[in-house]
Amino acid sequence: MSWTQFFFYVFAGLSLLCALMVVTRRNAVHSAIFLIITFFFMAAVFVILKAELLAAVQVLVYAGGVVSLMLYVIMLVKAEEASQVKQNLGQIAIAAFIALLLALQVGSIVYLYFAQKPAGKAAVEALKYGGNTEGIGALLYTKYLFPFEVASVLLLAAMVGAIVLAKNRLER
């Protein structure tokens, strides 16, 4: 096992551990902090995989922008009141069942991916365009243009919805 593989497994494991801490903490601010740490570990994984652009986007956009926005929302809705809501046994059982289904789905996707495609196929395809950043840009604006535009419209709709909800709340 090389040092690269060792650090990949260390950062991937720490990322999974912090992601688990995100969903198990009762305090929303602690969850957001663990989410930031998860994003940094994922950025380290991207650097090891030689995807420096994705690592920079991970840190700047997600750890910097999205989580800070989430923290503002947490402070706005008074997370202390939301964390005092008690869960009953039925909700916990349904959540555990959905988590099991999600784990089975992710496991099947990972199994099918490694069974059908050789590892590194995306990296080889990106090298055809001249490198990592150029490959992502070329693929994003050619082959994946429609999903990119759909995602941008959905994000715009979510932003407009959040503004409308916040405006209605402030007017009360």
Beta strands, then each sheet from edge to edge (+ up, - down):
end
